């Protein structure tokens, strides 16, 4: 079973985290919601409380196949300012594991110099923070081990793409059909 860690920081865009988490769990992936910043319960940018699985500091990151950073403000800034998240992103990338981010959060990859020469997308207000990237404006971009999504409106295709990459195309298609989503593969 593939394992994915989703870093949840105060001020995140709730749906950008939970929709992909839901789809990945439907696909059979083991998904851990890991709280950044101390409290296991995290309030999103719209004051929806999310009960995470564990504090991020308790996660054995070596056991995961992929990581995911949801966007939202100030959630993206809280992720960016976390040394644990920075170290995890850099380590996963070095190991060729999937690193993924949506909305404003791909700016974290840009800030770490990971998007040089890569196709990437983000929320329109953050495209200038994708340093060195070929900014596409697509809903979802995959370039090597890096997956980026445009924003909340891309949460379903983004989550399905992660299902395809981590489980199988067939499983992603099955889930798309089950949720009545016209996913184009």
C-alpha positions as CSV (number, residue, x, y, z in Angstrom):
1,X,0.0,0.0,0.0
2,X,1.3,3.4,-1.0
3,X,1.7,6.0,1.9
4,X,1.1,9.7,1.5
5,X,1.7,12.4,4.1
6,X,-0.3,15.6,3.9
7,X,1.1,18.5,5.9
8,X,-1.7,20.4,7.5
9,X,-0.9,23.9,8.8
10,X,-3.1,26.6,10.3
11,X,-4.8,28.7,7.7
12,X,-4.8,26.0,4.9
13,X,-7.5,25.9,2.3
14,X,-9.5,23.0,3.8
15,X,-10.9,21.5,0.6
16,X,-7.5,21.5,-1.1
17,X,-6.3,19.1,1.6
18,X,-9.4,17.0,2.2
19,X,-10.6,16.3,-1.4
20,X,-7.2,14.8,-2.5
21,X,-7.0,12.9,0.9
22,X,-10.5,11.5,0.4
23,X,-9.7,10.4,-3.2
24,X,-6.4,8.8,-2.2
25,X,-8.0,6.9,0.6
26,X,-10.7,5.6,-1.8
27,X,-7.8,4.4,-4.0
28,X,-6.4,2.4,-1.2
29,X,-3.5,4.6,-0.3
30,X,-2.6,5.1,3.4
31,X,-3.0,8.8,4.0
32,X,-1.7,10.6,7.1
33,X,-2.8,14.1,7.9
34,X,0.2,15.6,9.8
35,X,-0.3,18.8,11.8
36,X,2.4,21.4,11.5
37,X,2.6,23.9,14.4
38,X,1.9,21.9,17.5
39,X,-1.8,21.3,17.8
40,X,-3.4,18.1,16.4
41,X,-6.6,20.1,15.6
42,X,-5.9,22.7,12.9
43,X,-8.2,25.5,11.9
44,X,-8.3,26.3,8.2
45,X,-8.6,29.6,6.4
46,X,-12.4,29.3,6.7
47,X,-12.3,28.3,10.3
48,X,-13.1,24.7,9.7
49,X,-11.4,22.6,12.3
50,X,-9.5,19.6,10.9
51,X,-8.6,16.8,13.3
52,X,-5.3,15.4,12.0
53,X,-3.8,12.0,12.6
54,X,-0.7,13.2,14.3
55,X,1.7,16.1,14.9
56,X,4.1,16.2,11.9
57,X,7.1,15.8,14.3
58,X,5.9,12.3,15.2
59,X,5.8,11.0,11.6
60,X,8.4,8.6,10.4
61,X,9.0,10.3,7.0
62,X,11.2,7.5,5.7
63,X,8.1,5.3,5.4
64,X,6.2,7.5,3.0
65,X,6.1,7.4,-0.8
66,X,4.8,10.9,-1.4
67,X,4.1,14.2,0.3
68,X,1.5,16.8,-0.4
69,X,1.3,20.5,0.6
70,X,-2.2,22.1,0.4
71,X,-2.4,25.8,-0.3
72,X,-4.4,28.6,1.3
73,X,-3.3,31.6,3.3
74,X,-1.7,31.9,5.7
75,X,-1.4,28.1,5.5
76,X,1.1,28.2,2.7
77,X,3.3,30.6,4.7
78,X,3.1,28.4,7.8
79,X,4.3,25.4,5.7
80,X,7.0,27.5,4.1
81,X,8.3,28.6,7.5
82,X,8.4,25.1,8.9
83,X,12.0,23.6,8.9
84,X,10.4,20.1,9.2
85,X,8.4,20.7,6.0
86,X,11.4,22.2,4.2
87,X,13.6,19.2,5.1
88,X,10.9,16.7,4.1
89,X,10.4,18.3,0.7
90,X,14.1,18.4,0.0
91,X,14.6,14.8,1.2
92,X,11.7,13.4,-0.8
93,X,12.8,15.2,-3.9
94,X,16.4,13.9,-3.5
95,X,15.0,10.4,-3.2
96,X,12.8,10.9,-6.3
97,X,9.6,10.5,-4.2
98,X,6.5,12.4,-5.3
99,X,6.3,15.9,-4.0
100,X,3.0,17.6,-4.7
101,X,1.5,21.0,-3.9
102,X,-1.6,22.9,-4.9
103,X,-2.7,26.6,-5.1
104,X,-0.2,28.9,-3.4
105,X,1.9,26.0,-2.0
106,X,3.9,25.3,-5.3
107,X,5.6,28.6,-4.4
108,X,7.4,26.6,-1.6
109,X,9.0,24.4,-4.3
110,X,9.9,27.5,-6.3
111,X,11.5,29.1,-3.2
112,X,13.6,26.0,-2.7
113,X,14.8,26.0,-6.3
114,X,13.1,22.8,-7.2
115,X,11.1,24.1,-10.3
116,X,14.0,25.2,-12.5
117,X,13.2,24.1,-16.0
118,X,10.0,22.2,-14.8
119,X,6.4,22.6,-16.0
120,X,4.4,23.8,-13.0
121,X,1.2,25.6,-12.1
122,X,-0.2,27.5,-9.2
123,X,-2.8,29.9,-8.1
124,X,-2.6,32.9,-10.5
125,X,-1.5,35.2,-7.7
126,X,1.6,33.0,-7.0
127,X,2.9,32.2,-10.5
128,X,5.7,34.7,-10.1
129,X,6.9,32.7,-7.1
130,X,7.6,29.6,-9.2
131,X,11.2,30.5,-9.8
132,X,12.7,29.0,-12.9
133,X,9.5,27.1,-13.9
134,X,7.7,27.0,-17.2
135,X,4.4,28.2,-15.8
136,X,1.6,26.5,-17.7
137,X,-1.6,27.6,-16.1
138,X,-2.9,24.0,-16.4
139,X,-5.2,22.6,-13.7
140,X,-2.5,20.0,-12.9
141,X,1.1,19.5,-14.0
142,X,3.4,16.5,-13.6
143,X,7.0,17.0,-14.3
144,X,9.2,14.1,-13.1
145,X,8.4,13.5,-9.4
146,X,6.8,17.0,-9.0
147,X,3.0,17.4,-9.1
148,X,1.5,20.9,-9.0
149,X,-2.2,22.1,-9.0
150,X,-3.7,25.4,-9.8
151,X,-6.1,25.8,-6.9
152,X,-9.3,24.7,-5.2
153,X,-11.1,24.2,-8.5
154,X,-8.4,21.7,-9.4
155,X,-8.6,19.6,-6.2
156,X,-10.5,16.7,-7.9
157,X,-8.3,16.3,-11.0
158,X,-5.2,16.9,-8.8
159,X,-6.3,14.2,-6.3
160,X,-7.2,11.8,-9.2
161,X,-3.7,12.4,-10.8
162,X,-2.1,11.5,-7.4
163,X,-4.3,8.3,-7.4
164,X,-3.1,7.5,-10.9
165,X,0.6,8.1,-10.0
166,X,0.5,6.3,-6.7
167,X,-2.0,3.5,-7.3
168,X,-3.0,3.1,-10.9
169,X,-4.7,4.7,-13.8
170,X,-7.4,2.1,-13.7
171,X,-8.1,3.0,-10.0
172,X,-8.2,6.7,-10.8
173,X,-10.7,6.1,-13.6
174,X,-12.8,3.9,-11.4
175,X,-13.0,6.6,-8.7
176,X,-13.7,9.3,-11.2
177,X,-16.6,7.3,-12.5
178,X,-17.9,6.5,-8.9
179,X,-17.9,10.2,-8.0
180,X,-19.4,11.2,-11.4
181,X,-16.4,13.3,-12.4
182,X,-15.5,13.5,-16.1
183,X,-11.8,13.0,-15.6
184,X,-9.8,13.1,-18.9
185,X,-6.8,10.7,-18.8
